[in-house]
Amino acid sequence: MPHYFSREEAEALLPVISPILRRIQEQRRRLREGEEHAHAIRLRIMRNGHNVNETMMEILRAQALYLRRLQESLAELSEFGCELKDPDMGLVDFLSLRDGREVYLCWHLGEERIKYWHPLDAGFQGRRPLDEE
């Protein structure tokens, strides 16, 4: 049976999951930067044939480390039972019940508290205020 979060229960997790989400964003940023750096080096190799194997190996080692840290942070976040929907935005959904049907409580980094919900199939664009009936 799935765990359904109350608004209060989900909001109590926000201070705990916020640093995890920031770590996820940082690792993704570092991965993107590494990919861009590797691409630039590949272009240099194609243009002038310089041997840059050592630099590429350093980039690949760093990428492996960032990827491992990202996977660890994602696993840590999933232990709380919430669902990461958009890591760049820090968007998280919490399964909940509203009027007897399953919905998501919707929150992202930067919001002080959970103020929105949406049907399971609606996504972020279908967010509705919690206080609206």
N, C-alpha and C positions, 0 to 999 in steps of 0.2 A: 504494500500500500504506500502510495507516495506521501511525502511529508508536505503539509500545507502550512505556509507561514501566515501568521497574523501580521498586521502592519507593525505592531509593537515589536514582535519577535524579529522581523526583518530589519527594522530600524536599529535594534540593539546590535546587529552585526555590522552596521555601516562603519563604525570606527575600526573594526577588526579587518574588514575586507578592503577598505580604502588603501592602506599601504600595499597590500598584495596587488591590487589593480595598478597602482603606480609602478610597482616593480615589473609587472607584465608590460606596461607601456614602455618603460625604459629598455627592457630587453628587446622588445620589437623594434624600437628606435635604433638600438645598437646593431641589430641584425640587418636592418635596412641600410644603415651606414656602411656596414661591412660589405654588403652586396654591391653597393655603389663603388666602394673602393676597389673591390675585386674586378668589377667591370672596367674601371678606368685602367687598371693594370693590364687586363687582357687586351684593351685597345692599344696600350703602349707596346705590348709584345707583338701585336699584329703589325704595327707601324714600323718598328725598328729592330725587332728581333732580340732585344736585350734579355738577358737571363734574369728573371725576377722571381725565380722559384722560391727563394727563402722568404721574400715578402708575401708571396701567395700562401705559403705554408703558415706563416704567422696569422694571416687573415683567416684562413680555414680553421686554425686552432681556436682563435677568438670566437669565430662563428659557432663552433661546436660548443664552446663554453656558454655563450649567450643562449643558444638553443636549449641546452640542458637546464640552465637557470629558468628559462621561460617555461619549460615543461614542468619543472618543480613548482613554480608559482601557480601554474594552471591547475596542477593536482591539488595544491594546498587550497586554492579557492573552491574547487569542486567538493572538497570535504565538508563545506558549510551547507551544501545542498542548493545553492543558488546556481543560476545559469548565466554564463558570460555570453552576451549577444554581440557586443562590439568592443573589442579590446582597445582600439584607439580612442574611443569615446569613453571607455570605462563603463559601458552599459551592462547592467545586470538585471535579470528578472528573477523573481521569487514566486514559485507556484503558490497559489492561494485559492480560497473559495469565496465567491461573491454571489449572493442570492442563490446558493446551491449549485453553482457551476464553477468549473475550473477556469481560473484566469491567472494572469501574471501581474504581480505588483512590480512596477517598473521604476528603476532608479539609475542615475549615472553620476559619476564623479562630478563634484561641483554643486550638486543639489544638496541642500541641508537635510532634507528628510524625504521620505517616500510620499509623493503627492499624486502619483498616477497609477493607473492600472490599464490593462488592455486584454481583449480576448486572446486566447492562445494562438489564433491564426492571423491576428491583426498586425503584430509587430509595433515598432516604435511609432510609426505614423498613425497608428490607431489609438494612441494613448488618450485616456480620458481622466479628468480629475477625480480623485477618490471621494472628495466631498460632494460631488455632483450625483444626484440620483436620477 
